[in-house]
Amino acid sequence: MAEKDNTESDEIMYCAACGVKEDNDMKLKKCTACYLVRYCSVKCQRDHRPQHKKECKKRAAELQDEILFQQPNGSHHGDCPICFLPMPLENHRSVKLACCFKEVCIGCTYANELRELEGRLEHKCTFCRHPTPRTTEECDRTLMKRVNANDPAAIRHLGNQLYNKGDYGSAYQHWTKAALLGDIEAHNLLSNLYREGKGVEKDLKKEVYHSEKAAIGGHAPARHNLGCHEFQNGSTERAVKHFIICANLGYGQSVNALKELYARGAAGKEVYAAALRAYQAAVDATKSTQREVGEKAQTRTDLYSTFHHRR
């Protein structure tokens, strides 16, 4: 019985500033940055801030690293919504459909268009089976329809168009909205804007913030850039961690970076060998006979429609 009482006593929480005990009438709130302490009010949190600030920042950085250096389940492209195989990282091996803005692999696109060609069928979207827009005007109307429906991929695509026209401010607004809606590529694009200073002031902190958001979401190039940034700042250990995660996603540039670090003695032989095996496994997982045939045929204009947009 005494042991039970001790256990219950250990679970009692107190305000870090004034020491008031939590009970049914007084629920304490955790510090949302570090989750180490609790407070009974905003005033107590503010009063305790000078004492807690250093410890809070340290623990918050540790928590961020725990999230940042977790291996994502896959790349930000995810799986092909038709064949359910992991999407390849290379742009030329996938297609962004102009009607529904889904991204499908080249193999499924090829199989659908070959089926239409052999059956003399009307060309329709590989995924949603709706007729695809054929003119620039139709493409623009479809795009705006998807933008108005808050489709993050469409919003990002509109931002791309505005960026290419030199309207960096509007591109920033659209990419920000897409990022808030969960679009990982939009975070990477925002990081580039803050690095280039186009439409926004150059800001290294915000550049890194969006790169980290993209990296956590499985964006291999963004994570590779973080690794390069860490290496340039002398944080070789952190750089190696980033490159290993990228290699596990099938990103070749990170494997090359690890090879160079191994040659310099900054990464062990076992680390490089394991990364190389993981890279090959990730690449092999994206392969299929249908995709290989589609990639060989993708330059043949008699089999490939011009009514879809590449990434």
Secondary structure, 3 states (H helix, E strand, C coil): CHHHHHHHHHCCCECCCCCCECCCCCCCEECCCCCCCEECCHHHHHHHHHHHHHHHHHHHHHHHHHHHCCCCCCCCCCECCCCCCECCCCHHHEEECCCCCCEEEHHHHHHHHHHHHHHCCCCECCCCCCECCCCHHHHHHHHHHHHHCCCHHHHHHHHHHHHHCCCHHHHHHHHHHHHHCCCHHHHHHHHHHHHHCCCCCCCHHHHHHHHHHHHHCCCHHHHHHHHHHHHHCCCHHHHHHHHHHHHHHCCHHHHHHHHHHHHHCCCCHHHHHHHHHHHHHHHHHCCCHHHHHHHHHCCCCCCCCCCCECC
